[in-house]
Structures are given as structure tokens and as C-alpha cells.
Amino acid sequence: MKKTLIVIMGLCVLLCHTSCKHEKKKEKEDIYYVTTPVRMDTIIKKKYVCQIHSIQHIELRAQEMGYLQNIYVDEGQHVKKGELLFQIMPNLYQAEMSKAEAEVNFAEIEYKNTKKLASQNVVSSNELAMAKAKLAKANAELSLKKVHFQFTQIRAPFDGYIGRFNDVRLGSLIDEGQLLTSLSDNSQMWVYYNVPEAEYLNLNKQISKDNPLEVELEMANTKLFSDKGLVKTIIADFDNETGNIPFRATFPNPNKLLRHGETGNIQMDVPLENVVIIPQKATYEILDKKYVYVVNDENILEARMVETGVEMKNLFVITHGLKTSDKILLEGIRKVKENQEIKYELKDPKKVIAHLDLHAE
């Protein structure tokens, strides 16, 4: 009987101890973390769709008509300044140049003879002037024929890459002004992207040739280009339809990875001044609208709709709905409901933001 009584008393003590531990644990779980919105200056990294252009990109066109005699390069080939690219059959232009050279020789002989006779007063000074003018005209004709002859050779005006041939084949008849191909200098690249007016007004005073803005280029495969670019130039006019203005960033291209006509995204740091920020995990959604739980003076939760602006990693910029004096529920959103009274511990918002690797419960 005594043994049975001792066992029963032991079980009661154990149950009482377990119950006390459960009460303490429950009391601890009922304390929620609360914080406040913080007003501060910050910088966000924003993306802009961009177009990539060679620093020099030109069309190569024929300046004379004739049959294409030789093609010395291939599409995509890198060429040096002055390198011969195409040869238009030069026979006709060579013959015209030879004829002009003969006329120069004749005019030169005639001028020398007239000059000698003029010195002996055999001919008048007017005849000498006529002979001199005839020689000058012959030399001018020869210079013109040489230019036309040189135009049969199409050379690279700068180092670059040959583009796609435009129906260019050996033996084809080339018209004057016909497009042959293009040439791109890819040593540096100009990257154009559009910036809204409000951001332009914030950035304009910060950008100059002596103080360029540094940006990054996200390529089409979502990888960042190895080198950073500098924004030194803002185009003159706004687009009235979009309200944007083009910025131009210059990127070095040492490995020639970037080519004319590529697309990508510019990543640029945009300053935000005096904005209200809260952690994303303090919000929840109902029908695409965002809400937070605000703790009132009686420690009761009130659901409040908020409007968000820029979204950053783990953070929202709040444009409407909260003041910095409001206390918002930080964790345990799924465990509570509106009009519930809670016990809470207030957390410093700056420390909360600094440790946002925590996940919302």
C-alpha cells in the first residue's frame, strides 16, 4: 500500500514539473518580435535595358563602279588600318590615269618651250600664262584620275572587325555607292540606356567627365561583364513620349567579347533620399495588396494596408501607410490574427535590417 502511494506521488510530481515546463515554454513563445519603420538614405541597384554599340561602326561602300576582282577578307575577320579589303577591276581607271600622265608630260614640255621663247621675247607673256594654266589643268586632271584609281581599292579606315557581306561575290558588278559590308571598332563599346526624368534630375549634378558614374553590364546570359563602365555622357534631349533620356556608358572590351548590336542590362546605383524602409518579412499579401500588423497602444494588433515603392533585397520602401513611430510585427505573422493582444519585445530597426538573413515565421 505504501509502495503504491509512493509511486502515485512520484507521478504527480513528474506531471507537475512537466506542466510547469510547458507553461514556461508557452509563455516564451507568446512573446513576439516587433520593430519600427526606419527613415534613411540608401542606394539601390537598378536595371535598365541597354543597346551595345561599337565605338566606331561604319558602312563600307564602293566609290566606283566596276567588276569585283578580289576579296581579301572574310566575314568576322579582324583587320588593321589601311589593309586592303576589296579590289574593283582597275583596268579602265588605270588607262585613264596613264592618259592623264601623258597629257601632263605634253603640257609640261609645251610650258618649258613657251617659257624659253618668252625669255627671248619671241612670244608674249599671255602665251606663257596660257601654257602655265594648261599644265596646271593637266596636273589637276591627273590628280583626279589617281583618286578614281585609288577608289578601286577599298581599304580599312581603322582597326576593326568585318561585318556581314552584302551580296558581295567575286565577279559581280558593283555600282557606285553600293554597300559591301560594315566595319566595327570593338576596342571600346558604347552602351546606351534610358533613364526616367526624376532619376536624371537626381544624377545629373553628380556626372561629369571628371567625375563619371560607374555602372555594370549584365549580358544576355545574365552574367556580369568582367569590366565596369563609366557614364560620362548624357544625350541632349528627352523623349517626349516616354519621358526618358539616354545615358551612354563606355566599357573597355579587351577580350573583344562584346560586339555591335548586342543587348543586355545596365546595373546602376540609384540613390534614394529620406525613404521609409521595412523588412519584407513584416508584410503579408491579400488579393495582391500588402498588409502589416501594427501594434497599438493597448498592445492589440491592427491590420493595415501599405503601399510599397522600390523593392530591395529583403526590404520594401514604403510610400504610404506607415510612420516611423508605428510598431509593426516582425515575426510570427502566421500565428496571430487581427485584434489579438500580444506581448512583444521591441527590436532596433537598424539592427533588424543588418540581420535580415532570418526568415519570416
C-alpha positions in Angstrom: 0.0 0.0 0.0 2.8 2.3 0.9 4.7 1.4 -2.2 1.6 2.2 -4.3 1.2 5.6 -2.6 4.9 6.5 -3.2 4.5 5.7 -6.9 1.4 7.8 -7.3 3.1 10.7 -5.5 6.1 10.5 -7.9 3.9 10.5 -10.9 2.1 13.6 -9.6 5.4 15.4 -9.0 6.6 14.5 -12.6 3.4 15.7 -14.2 3.5 18.9 -12.2 7.1 19.5 -13.3 6.3 18.8 -17.0 3.3 21.1 -16.8 5.4 23.9 -15.4 8.0 23.5 -18.1 5.2 23.6 -20.7 3.7 26.7 -19.2 7.1 28.4 -19.3 7.7 27.4 -22.9 4.3 28.6 -23.9 4.8 31.9 -22.2 8.2 32.3 -24.0 6.6 31.5 -27.4 3.9 34.1 -26.8 6.5 36.9 -26.9 6.7 38.4 -30.4 9.4 40.5 -32.0 8.2 44.0 -33.0 10.2 46.8 -34.8 9.5 50.2 -36.3 9.9 51.5 -39.8 13.2 53.4 -40.3 13.7 56.6 -42.4 17.0 56.8 -44.1 19.1 57.4 -47.2 20.0 54.4 -49.2 21.3 53.2 -52.5 19.6 50.6 -54.7 20.9 48.8 -57.7 18.5 49.2 -60.6 18.5 47.6 -64.0 18.0 49.3 -67.4 17.6 47.6 -70.8 20.5 48.6 -73.0 21.8 48.5 -76.5 25.5 47.9 -77.1 27.3 49.7 -79.9 30.9 49.7 -81.2 32.7 53.0 -80.5 33.1 53.2 -84.3 30.7 51.3 -86.7 30.6 52.3 -90.3 29.3 51.0 -93.7 31.9 50.3 -96.4 30.6 51.2 -99.8 32.0 51.2 -103.3 33.1 54.6 -104.5 33.5 53.5 -108.1 31.5 51.2 -110.5 33.1 48.1 -111.8 33.5 44.3 -111.5 34.7 43.0 -108.2 38.1 41.5 -108.9 39.3 40.3 -105.5 38.0 39.9 -101.9 40.9 39.8 -99.4 39.0 39.3 -96.2 36.2 37.2 -94.7 33.2 38.0 -92.5 34.1 38.5 -88.9 37.8 38.9 -89.6 39.9 41.4 -87.7 41.7 43.8 -90.0 44.3 46.6 -89.5 44.0 50.2 -90.6 45.0 50.5 -94.2 44.6 46.8 -95.0 43.2 46.1 -98.5 39.7 44.6 -98.3 38.3 44.6 -101.8 39.6 45.3 -105.3 37.4 46.6 -108.1 38.8 45.8 -111.6 41.1 48.8 -112.2 41.9 48.5 -115.9 39.7 51.4 -117.1 40.9 53.7 -114.3 44.5 52.7 -114.9 44.1 53.6 -118.6 42.6 56.9 -117.8 45.4 57.7 -115.3 48.0 56.8 -117.9 46.3 59.1 -120.4 46.3 61.9 -117.9 50.0 61.4 -117.2 50.8 61.7 -120.9 48.8 64.9 -121.1 50.8 66.3 -118.1 54.1 65.4 -119.9 52.9 67.1 -123.1 51.8 70.2 -121.2 55.0 70.4 -119.2 57.1 70.3 -122.4 54.9 72.9 -124.0 55.3 75.2 -121.0 59.1 74.9 -120.9 59.3 75.8 -124.6 57.0 78.7 -124.2 58.9 79.9 -121.2 62.2 79.8 -123.1 60.7 81.7 -126.0 59.2 84.3 -123.7 62.6 84.9 -122.1 63.8 85.7 -125.7 60.8 87.9 -126.3 59.6 85.7 -129.1 56.2 85.1 -127.5 54.1 87.3 -125.3 53.6 86.9 -121.6 50.0 86.0 -122.3 51.0 82.9 -124.2 53.3 81.9 -121.3 50.4 82.3 -118.9 48.2 80.2 -121.1 50.9 77.4 -121.3 51.2 77.5 -117.5 47.5 77.3 -117.0 47.3 74.3 -119.4 50.0 72.5 -117.3 48.1 73.2 -114.1 44.9 71.9 -115.7 46.7 68.7 -116.8 48.1 68.1 -113.3 44.6 68.6 -111.8 43.2 66.0 -114.2 45.9 63.6 -113.3 45.2 64.1 -109.6 41.5 63.3 -110.2 42.3 60.2 -112.2 44.6 59.0 -109.4 41.8 59.4 -106.9 39.4 57.4 -109.0 42.1 54.7 -109.4 42.6 54.6 -105.6 38.9 54.2 -105.2 39.1 50.8 -106.9 40.9 49.7 -103.8 38.8 49.6 -100.7 40.9 49.7 -97.5 40.1 49.6 -93.8 40.0 53.2 -92.3 40.7 51.8 -88.8 41.4 48.6 -87.0 38.2 46.6 -86.6 36.0 43.6 -87.4 34.5 43.0 -90.8 30.7 42.6 -90.8 28.4 40.5 -93.0 29.0 40.7 -96.8 26.0 42.3 -98.6 25.6 40.1 -101.6 29.3 40.6 -102.4 30.8 37.9 -104.7 33.8 37.7 -107.0 33.0 39.0 -110.5 29.8 40.7 -109.5 29.2 44.2 -111.0 29.4 46.8 -108.2 27.6 50.1 -108.5 28.9 53.3 -107.2 27.7 53.7 -103.6 26.8 50.0 -103.2 27.0 48.7 -99.7 29.7 46.0 -99.4 30.0 45.3 -95.7 30.5 47.1 -92.4 33.5 47.6 -90.1 33.3 47.8 -86.3 36.0 49.1 -83.9 35.3 47.0 -80.7 38.2 48.2 -78.6 35.7 50.1 -76.6 31.9 49.9 -76.6 29.2 52.5 -76.1 26.2 51.2 -74.2 23.0 53.3 -74.3 20.2 53.0 -71.8 17.2 55.2 -70.9 16.8 56.9 -67.5 13.5 58.4 -66.2 13.4 62.1 -65.7 13.2 62.0 -61.9 16.3 59.8 -61.7 18.1 62.0 -64.3 17.5 65.1 -62.1 19.0 63.3 -59.1 22.0 62.1 -61.0 22.7 65.0 -63.4 24.8 67.1 -61.0 26.9 64.0 -60.0 28.0 63.1 -63.5 30.8 64.8 -65.4 33.8 63.9 -67.5 36.0 64.4 -64.4 33.5 62.5 -62.1 31.9 59.7 -64.2 29.3 57.3 -62.8 30.4 53.7 -62.6 28.0 51.1 -63.9 27.9 47.3 -64.5 26.7 45.4 -67.6 24.6 42.3 -67.2 24.9 40.3 -70.5 22.2 38.3 -72.2 23.3 35.1 -70.3 22.7 37.0 -67.0 26.4 37.1 -66.2 28.2 40.3 -65.4 30.7 41.6 -67.9 34.2 41.5 -66.4 34.9 45.2 -66.7 32.9 48.1 -65.3 31.8 51.0 -67.5 31.8 54.8 -67.0 29.0 57.2 -67.7 30.4 60.5 -68.9 27.8 61.5 -71.4 24.1 62.3 -71.2 22.3 62.8 -74.5 20.9 66.2 -75.2 17.1 65.6 -75.5 14.3 63.8 -73.6 12.0 61.5 -75.5 8.6 63.3 -75.1 6.7 60.0 -75.5 8.5 58.1 -72.7 9.8 60.9 -70.5 13.3 59.2 -70.6 16.7 60.5 -71.6 19.5 58.3 -72.9 22.7 57.8 -70.9 25.9 56.5 -72.6 28.3 54.3 -70.7 31.8 53.4 -72.2 33.1 49.9 -71.5 36.6 48.6 -72.3 36.5 45.5 -74.3 40.0 43.9 -74.0 38.9 40.4 -75.0 36.5 41.6 -77.7 33.7 39.7 -76.1 31.2 42.4 -76.8 30.0 43.0 -80.3 28.0 45.7 -82.1 24.2 45.2 -81.8 24.2 43.1 -78.6 21.7 43.8 -75.8 21.8 43.4 -72.0 21.0 45.3 -68.8 22.9 48.1 -67.2 23.1 47.8 -63.4 23.3 51.3 -61.8 23.4 52.5 -58.3 20.5 54.9 -57.7 20.4 57.0 -54.5 17.1 57.1 -52.5 16.9 60.0 -50.1 14.9 60.1 -46.8 12.7 57.0 -47.6 10.8 54.8 -45.1 12.0 51.2 -45.1 10.7 48.0 -43.5 11.7 44.3 -43.8 9.8 42.3 -46.4 9.1 39.6 -43.9 7.0 42.0 -41.9 4.4 42.1 -44.7 1.7 39.7 -46.0 -0.5 39.7 -49.0 -4.3 39.6 -49.6 -5.5 39.8 -53.2 -2.3 41.4 -54.4 -2.3 44.0 -51.7 0.3 44.2 -49.0 -0.5 44.5 -45.3 1.3 44.7 -42.0 0.2 44.2 -38.4 0.6 47.4 -36.3 0.7 47.1 -32.5 -1.5 49.9 -31.0 -1.1 51.5 -27.5 -3.1 48.6 -25.9 -0.8 46.0 -27.5 -3.5 44.9 -29.9 -2.8 44.0 -33.5 -4.4 46.1 -36.2 -4.1 45.0 -39.9 -3.0 47.9 -42.1 -2.6 48.1 -45.8 0.6 49.7 -47.1 1.8 50.8 -50.5 5.3 49.9 -51.5 7.7 51.5 -53.9 11.1 50.1 -54.7 11.8 46.5 -53.7 15.3 45.7 -52.5 16.8 42.5 -51.2 14.8 41.7 -48.0 13.4 45.2 -47.8 10.5 47.3 -49.1 10.4 51.1 -49.5 7.0 52.2 -48.0 5.4 55.1 -49.9 2.1 55.2 -47.9 0.6 53.7 -44.8 3.3 53.8 -42.1 5.1 56.3 -39.9 8.4 55.8 -38.2 6.6 55.9 -34.9 4.4 52.8 -35.8 5.3 49.5 -34.2 4.9 46.6 -36.6 5.0 42.9 -36.1 8.3 41.5 -37.4 7.9 37.7 -36.9 5.0 35.3 -36.2 2.6 36.8 -38.7 1.1 33.4 -39.5 0.5 32.7 -35.8 -1.6 35.7 -35.0 -4.8 37.4 -36.1 -6.3 40.9 -36.1 -7.5 42.3 -32.8 -5.3 39.9 -30.9 -3.5 41.2 -27.8 0.2 40.2 -27.7 3.3 40.5 -25.6 6.3 41.7 -27.5 9.9 42.7 -27.5 10.8 45.8 -29.4 13.8 45.4 -31.7 16.1 48.2 -33.0 15.1 48.6 -36.7 18.7 49.2 -37.8 19.9 46.1 -36.1 17.0 44.2 -37.7 17.9 45.4 -41.2 21.5 44.4 -40.6 20.5 40.8 -39.8 17.9 40.1 -42.4 19.1 36.6 -43.2 16.4 35.4 -40.8 13.3 34.1 -42.5 9.8 35.2 -41.5 7.9 32.6 -39.5 
